[in-house]
Amino acid sequence: MAAATPRAQGKTPGTPGIARIISASLIGTTIEWYDFFLYGSAAALVFNTLFFPDSDPLVGTLLSFLTYAVGFAARPLGGVVFGHFGDKIGRKKLLVLSLMMMGGATFAMGLLPTHATLGVGAPILLTVLRLIQGFALGGEWGGAVLIVSEHGDDKNRGFWASWPQAGAPGGNLLATGVLALLAAVQSDEAFLAWGWRIPFLLSGVLVIIGLWIRVSVSESPLFLEAQARAEAEAAAAGAAAVKQDAPVVEVFRHNWRGVLTAIGTRLGENVSYYILTAFVLVYVTVHLELPKSTALNAVLIGSAVHFVTIPLWGALSDRIGRRPVTLIGSIGMAMWAFAFFALVDSESFAVITLAVTVGLLFHGAMYGPQAAFISEMFDTKVRYSGASMGSQLASIIGGALAPIIAVELLKDFGSATPVALYVCVTVVITTLTVLVAKETRGRSLAEKGPSAEGATTAASATIGT
């Protein structure tokens, strides 16, 4: 058996090493989320006109968000495939592949002909590229948070692992910022004609930068230890070795409680985030008939605060636990959901910005500790698969449906109150899930995950067999 490294023994790694890992993970996730959120913003602002021009504004937006949801539908499949190979051959290779797939699909969107040029073929091609985006992102989240979690020490894991989480508001900040800048310097006609393509084509440059940084990081030491241990056990067993199930099968057989806990933990967080950042663009521009810049700039400022505070929530979870910090966010969001729309209805830019920013602060309390919390639920040999499946199944139930349900509720009732109630119900589910979950703060990732306690373990590791 391979000797335990200082990381596995819980010792703090050298700061330059962990800083490099965090930088590579953060930059990569920021670029991937930039690509993913750029589509969401464009779906709310221009795709309804460019790809679904024969519908009224809300119906066109609904159709646009349906293609948006397709990306979420592909995420669990990406989680399964990337998780399987990430648990077999390592985290780093899969992170490089996910970045290339995401960037390539986004760049291609910038070259797409619209409905006016290609007819029905345009939304079909858009949907295919969205599927590729979702597939890539399904594998990105698990790998990005795990490579940091498995390099960092047990004491400060909440803080270290929260940095890849900050890539989500970082990407949203970048996507919204580029769109807001273009909206400010271009007329609506120019933006619809060609300006919307610029942010998508910019993705090509960003991906090159991200790949240059990401290929320089080292593989997870915990994965290498587990791989070496599996090879040693397989060699010792020889002909008597028993073929093991795929990691995803083992996850659902022995770690299903962890998957369900991850889904419940992410549900309210997912729904609230897409209401605060995607649906609000529709609500402000279509329902309140305010300028695009009002919604974009409000989300831009809120995302900047969100980006800065997520690591602070992660650090707090290292001091008081993952569960208490998550509960601050879920309970706070349940109360804020109703105040949020009341403030947005004021039609004041300052008040709308306050509503978005406070909402994202509560969201950050749920999101910051989440990477460490979910990573600590699974064993090393199935951690990529388990973390990816739990998080991506929640993304279908939560993030994929949230803008669609919200737009449909607004269309049917003409009021935001049902939308606020919808958000409230989902964060209550998250609250109940976290209340019954086990605290994982300080747990060594070299040990068996709490969700697998009491399960029958496999005869030999799946990694490397």
C-alpha positions, 0 to 999 in steps of 0.5 A: 500500500502506498504511504500516506502523504502529508495531505492525507495525514491532514497536514497543511500543504505549502501555500504556493502549491494550494494557491496554484491549484485554487487559481487554476480551478477558479479561472477554469470554473469562471470561464465555464460558468461565463459560457453557461451563464452567457447563454442564460442571459442571452436567452432572457434578452435576445434569443427569444427574438433571434431564434423564436421570432413568431411568438409573443414576448413571454412565450418566446422567452419561455421557448428560449428558456426551454433550450436553456433547460436542455443544457441542464438535462445533459448535466447528469449525463456529463456527471456520470461520464466525467465522474466515471473516468475522473474516478478511474484515470484522474481529476486533471485530464477530465477538467481539461476536456470539460473546458475544451468542450464548453469553450468550443460549443460557446464559440460555435454559438457566436457563429450560428445563423439565426431563424431569419437565415436558417429557419427552424434549423437555427434553434435546432443547432442552438439546442445541440450546442446547448446540450454540449455545454450542459454535458461539459458543465456536468463534469466540470463542477465535481472535478474542480471542487474535488481537485482543490478539496483533495489538495487542501488540508482538513481544517481549512477545506471549506475556505479552499473549496469555496474558491471554485464556487466563486467561479459561478458568480465570477462567470456571471459577473463576466458574462453580464458585464460584457453584455451590459457594456455592449448594451451601453455602447450599442443601439438595440438594433446593432446588438440584435444584428451582430453585437450579441455574437461578441461575448460568445466569440470571446470565449475562444480567447478565454478558453486558451488562457484557461487551458494554459493555466489548467494543464500546469496543475498536479493531479489530486494526491488522494486520487494517486494514493487510492489508485496506487492502493487499488493496483497493489490490492489487485496485484495481491489478489491476482486471479482471485480478483473480483471485477467491480462495478462502475463508480456510478453503480457503486455510488447508488448502491452504497452511497445513495444517502449522500446523493439524496443529501446533495440533491436536497442541499442544492435544490433551494440554492439552485432555484434561488440563484436562477431566479435572482440572476436569470428570471429577474432579467425577464421580470425587469425587462418584459414585465416591468418594461424597464431598460435592459441595462437596469437588470444587467447592472443590478445583477452585475453589482450583486454578482461582484458582492457575491464573488467576494463573499462566497469564500468568507462563507466557506471560511465561516463553515470551517469555524462553525460547521457546514450545516449552520452556515447553510441554514443561515442562507436557506432560512434567510432566503425563505424570508427574503423571497417575498421581500425581493419582488416587492423591492424589484417592483419599486422600479428603482435601480438602487432598490433593485440592486439592493434586492439582488445583492441581499438575495445573493448574500443569502445564496452565498451562505448556501453555496460557499460551504457546499463544495466541502460539504458534498465532497466530504460525503463520499469516498475517494474512489467514488467521490467524483461520481457521487459529487457530480451525480448529486449536484447535477441531478439537483440542477435538473430539478432546480436550475433547469426548471426554475426560469421556466416555472417562474415565467409560466407562473408570471404569465398565468398569474401576472404577479410575482407572488407565486414565484416567491412562494415557489422559491420559499418551498424549495429552500424549505426543502433544503433547510429540512435536508440540512437539518437531518444531515450529518455535520462533516466539518474537519473530516479527513477525505482519506476516511470513509464518507459518512453516507457510506457508513454501515454499507457493505464495502467492495472487495477491492477499489474500483480505481485503476481496475 
